[in-house]
Every structure is written in C-alpha cells, then in structure tokens.
Amino acid sequence: MDFQAYLNRFEQILKDQAPQAPYDKPAYLDYTRLNWSRMNRWLKKGILSGTFIDVVEGVSQPQQWVVITEPWCGDAAHSVPFIELAAQLNPLITVAYELRDSEPFRINGYLTNGSKSIPKLIIRDGQGVDLATWGPRPAECQVLFDRLKTEDADFETQKTALQHWYNADKGESVQAELEAILRAL
C-alpha cells in the first residue's frame, strides 16, 4: 500500500466501532490514538536536515523502499514520518507500506535479533535487490531500550523514556542514520 492507504487504514482503525484484534484491546487502541497524533505532528512539524535532503535528492537510480510497520507501534510513529517526508523529495524513490502482522509477512525475512521488531525499512534497487535495511529504531534509542530491558524496567517506564528520547531527538538520528546508508550505496 502507499502512504495514503496506510493513513486510511490507520484512521479506519480509530473510527471502527468494533475494531479487529489487536485493536479490540483498549491498550492497543490507546497506543494507536497516541501514535496517530505523534505521527501527524512529525508530518507537520518535522524538519529534514539540509544534508539529508541533499543526499535524498542526489539518489540518481530508482529505489524501492519497503516500510514494515503497524499503527500500534510507537517507534514507527516517530520514524515513519521522516522516512515518508524524505522519499517525497525524489521521484526515483517509491515507497510501499506493509503491515507486519498481515500477509505477506515479509518481516520474517528481516528479523532483529530474532524478533519481529518494527519499523523496518528495506531499501532496494530498481530491480528489487536489497541494498540496505534500517530499523527498528535509531542506534542511540536502541541503547536506551536495551538498558531499560536489562534493568527490568516496567512497560510504562520504557514507553515514557523512549517517548522523551524521541521528542528530544526530533528525528535527527533517523535522518543521520538514513543519510549514512544512502551515502554508502
């Protein structure tokens, strides 16, 4: 699906009077509402760095980007907007969005330490050959996540700490990491 179809799916979940699993659980629906707000905030107020813009605009061969995500995913709410904003800068970049928990279950081929962590960005050439992957979160945020896990922090503590990290970072780390990947290609 394209980004608009992803947004439509996201919005439909929020409007559905009898949402399907996992959104039939109040916690998942609450996460999704928060993520809708966060994602739209970044789409409106997120600022792409000049060097990142230059690198994205400099992509000279067709690329296919596949983003594996889910509306309930907090990390995706903070990263996907920057991926989409960047891709919109270059007509040689096309983006397809896939839900992790639906067919074709592509995430099974792109596990992170054995888990189905999302979001996951797959960058392919024009013939569909994988060039690089990124995700599920910026490296510095991953260090924070891993530390919290090691400390056995409860879910609320983890969620709050990651939210503060993303708000302070303002998408800069996602951009820097994607810029480095694109420069290397």
Protein Blocks (a to p, Z undefined) as FASTA:
>chain_A
ZZklmmmmmmmmmmpmbdcdfklpmklmmmmmmmmmmmmmmmmmoccdfklmmmmmmpmb
dcdddddddfklmklmmmmmmmmmmmmmpmkbccddddfkbcehlmmmmcgehiacdcdd
ddddfkopafbdcdjbdfklmmmmmmmmmnopafklmmmmmmmmmmmnnommmmmmmmmm
mmmZZ
